[in-house]
Amino acid sequence: MALVIRNAILHILRNDGRPSVFSEVELDIDSEVCEAFILKHVKKLLNNPAVRTANFKTGTSLYSLLGNYQEGRTHFKNVTLEFANKMDQIMTKYTDIPPCDMLIARVGHKSGDYLAVLNLTYQEVYSHKTSGSDNQLTICTALPFSTGKVEYAALIALNGASMPISMVEKPATIEGNQVMYFSELFLECETTPSKRSRQSL
């Protein structure tokens, strides 16, 4: 069974003085652009040797929220708003965390359904601007795709109570300290070493 996108939504998280933008409308998953972007990054998570496995700490807010979601007591959009609001609060407190777009998608796979959470930090790319016959180079910001990689992402199995997580992240410098904020502050989960890390031991 190929990957199937069931729902997807994009929230814009800022900590530069401008308000974050929480979407009330899901992404158009029938769009080729949307489908290509989501599937590319979810497949990377499924096949990345740097992925670490993790488990939620029981009773945490996101763990409880996803339990309610699986039992039909809340809807996809409400789940994503809770996720985005929690990250927004963390970013407001720790302004060293860069602004990003948070893309959340429910995807189906032969092994079951998953919730993909992608923190898409912006990248600088070269482009052009033109005025009449005057063409000049310029730099603009873009989301990671063909050559870029998502540095903070999780794939959460929607399989009942256990909900194991496959995730990638890197330490961020927050107030002079190296912090794994994505797993420790946001997801509140306990991680194990990645396959790549275990092979290097």
C-alpha positions as CSV (number, residue, x, y, z in Angstrom):
1,M,0.0,0.0,0.0
2,A,1.3,3.4,-1.0
3,L,1.2,6.3,1.4
4,V,-2.1,8.1,1.4
5,I,-2.7,11.6,2.7
6,R,-5.9,11.7,4.7
7,N,-5.7,15.3,6.1
8,A,-3.1,18.1,6.2
9,I,-2.9,21.6,7.6
10,L,-0.2,24.3,7.8
11,H,0.3,26.8,10.6
12,I,2.7,29.7,10.5
13,L,4.6,30.1,13.8
14,R,6.5,33.4,14.5
15,N,8.5,34.8,17.3
16,D,9.7,38.0,15.7
17,G,7.0,40.3,17.0
18,R,4.4,39.4,14.4
19,P,1.5,37.2,15.4
20,S,1.5,33.6,14.4
21,V,-1.1,32.5,11.8
22,F,-3.2,29.4,12.7
23,S,-5.1,28.0,9.7
24,E,-8.8,27.3,10.0
25,V,-8.7,25.5,6.6
26,E,-7.0,22.3,5.7
27,L,-4.6,22.0,2.8
28,D,-5.9,20.9,-0.5
29,I,-4.5,17.4,-0.5
30,D,-5.7,16.8,-4.1
31,S,-3.1,19.4,-5.2
32,E,-0.1,17.8,-6.8
33,V,2.2,20.4,-5.2
34,C,0.8,19.6,-1.7
35,E,0.9,15.9,-2.3
36,A,4.5,15.9,-3.6
37,F,5.7,18.0,-0.7
38,I,4.1,16.0,2.1
39,L,4.9,12.6,0.7
40,K,8.5,13.5,0.0
41,H,9.2,14.4,3.7
42,V,7.1,11.5,5.2
43,K,9.1,9.0,3.0
44,K,12.3,10.6,4.3
45,L,11.2,10.0,7.9
46,L,10.3,6.4,7.1
47,N,13.7,5.6,5.6
48,N,16.1,7.9,7.5
49,P,18.7,6.0,9.5
50,A,19.1,9.0,11.7
51,V,15.6,8.6,13.0
52,R,15.3,8.0,16.7
53,T,12.4,6.2,18.3
54,A,10.6,7.7,21.3
55,N,7.6,7.3,23.5
56,F,5.3,9.8,25.1
57,K,5.4,10.3,28.8
58,T,2.1,9.1,30.0
59,G,-0.4,11.8,31.0
60,T,1.3,14.7,29.0
61,S,-1.0,17.1,27.1
62,L,-0.3,15.9,23.6
63,Y,-0.4,12.2,24.6
64,S,-3.9,12.8,26.1
65,L,-5.0,14.8,23.1
66,L,-4.1,12.1,20.7
67,G,-5.9,9.5,22.8
68,N,-9.0,11.6,22.5
69,Y,-8.5,12.0,18.8
70,Q,-8.2,8.2,18.2
71,E,-11.4,7.7,20.2
72,G,-13.3,10.3,18.1
73,R,-13.7,12.9,20.9
74,T,-11.9,15.6,19.0
75,H,-11.2,16.5,15.3
76,F,-8.1,16.7,13.2
77,K,-8.1,20.5,13.0
78,N,-8.4,20.9,16.8
79,V,-5.6,18.5,17.3
80,T,-3.3,20.5,15.0
81,L,-4.3,23.8,16.7
82,E,-3.3,22.3,20.1
83,F,0.1,21.2,18.7
84,A,0.7,24.6,17.0
85,N,-0.3,26.6,20.1
86,K,2.0,24.5,22.3
87,M,5.0,25.1,20.0
88,D,4.0,28.8,19.7
89,Q,4.1,29.2,23.5
90,I,7.6,27.5,23.6
91,M,8.9,29.8,20.9
92,T,7.5,32.9,22.6
93,K,9.3,31.9,25.8
94,Y,12.5,30.9,24.0
95,T,13.1,33.4,21.2
96,D,16.3,31.6,20.1
97,I,14.1,29.0,18.4
98,P,13.7,30.1,14.8
99,P,10.3,30.8,13.2
100,C,8.9,28.0,11.1
101,D,5.8,26.6,9.4
102,M,4.3,23.6,11.2
103,L,2.8,21.1,8.8
104,I,0.7,18.4,10.3
105,A,-0.7,15.5,8.2
106,R,-2.5,12.3,8.9
107,V,-1.2,9.7,6.5
108,G,-2.1,6.1,5.9
109,H,0.5,3.3,5.3
110,K,0.4,-0.5,5.1
111,S,1.5,-0.5,8.8
112,G,-1.3,1.8,9.9
113,D,-2.2,5.5,10.2
114,Y,0.4,8.1,11.4
115,L,0.4,11.7,12.4
116,A,3.3,13.5,10.7
117,V,4.5,16.7,12.4
118,L,7.0,18.7,10.4
119,N,8.6,21.9,11.7
120,L,9.7,23.6,8.5
121,T,12.4,26.2,9.3
122,Y,13.0,28.6,6.5
123,Q,16.0,28.5,4.1
124,E,17.5,31.3,2.1
125,V,17.5,30.7,-1.6
126,Y,18.6,32.8,-4.5
127,S,16.1,34.0,-7.0
128,H,15.8,36.9,-9.4
129,K,13.9,40.1,-9.6
130,T,13.3,42.0,-12.8
131,S,12.3,45.5,-13.8
132,G,11.9,46.0,-17.5
133,S,15.2,44.7,-18.9
134,D,17.0,45.0,-15.6
135,N,17.5,41.5,-14.1
136,Q,19.1,41.2,-10.7
137,L,19.8,38.5,-8.2
138,T,18.0,38.5,-4.8
139,I,17.7,36.3,-1.8
140,C,14.3,35.1,-0.5
141,T,13.1,32.6,2.1
142,A,11.6,29.2,1.2
143,L,10.5,26.0,2.8
144,P,12.9,23.0,2.5
145,F,12.2,20.6,-0.3
146,S,14.4,19.1,-3.0
147,T,17.9,19.7,-1.5
148,G,16.8,20.7,2.0
149,K,15.9,18.5,4.9
150,V,13.5,18.9,7.8
151,E,15.5,19.2,11.0
152,Y,12.6,18.7,13.4
153,A,10.0,16.2,12.5
154,A,8.0,13.3,14.1
155,L,5.9,10.5,12.8
156,I,3.5,9.3,15.5
157,A,1.8,5.9,15.1
158,L,-2.0,6.1,15.8
159,N,-2.2,2.6,17.1
160,G,-4.0,2.9,20.4
161,A,-2.3,3.6,23.7
162,S,1.4,3.1,22.9
163,M,1.7,5.7,20.0
164,P,5.5,5.1,19.3
165,I,7.2,8.1,17.7
166,S,9.9,8.1,14.9
167,M,11.6,11.5,15.0
168,V,14.5,13.6,13.9
169,E,15.8,16.7,15.7
170,K,19.0,18.5,16.5
171,P,20.1,20.4,19.6
172,A,19.3,24.1,19.6
173,T,21.2,26.8,21.5
174,I,18.7,28.3,23.9
175,E,19.9,30.9,26.4
176,G,23.5,29.5,26.0
177,N,22.6,25.9,26.5
178,Q,22.1,23.0,24.1
179,V,18.5,21.9,24.3
180,M,16.6,19.2,22.5
181,Y,13.4,21.3,22.7
182,F,11.4,19.3,20.1
183,S,11.4,16.1,22.1
184,E,11.8,17.4,25.6
185,L,9.7,20.6,25.7
186,F,7.2,20.1,22.8
187,L,6.5,16.3,22.5
188,E,7.5,15.5,26.1
189,C,8.8,12.1,25.1
190,E,11.7,9.8,26.0
191,T,14.0,8.9,23.1
192,T,16.4,6.1,22.2
193,P,19.5,6.3,20.0
194,S,19.0,6.2,16.2
195,K,20.0,3.3,14.1
196,R,22.9,5.3,12.8
197,S,24.1,6.1,16.3
198,R,23.9,2.5,17.4
199,Q,25.9,1.4,14.4
200,S,28.7,3.8,15.2
201,L,29.1,2.4,18.8
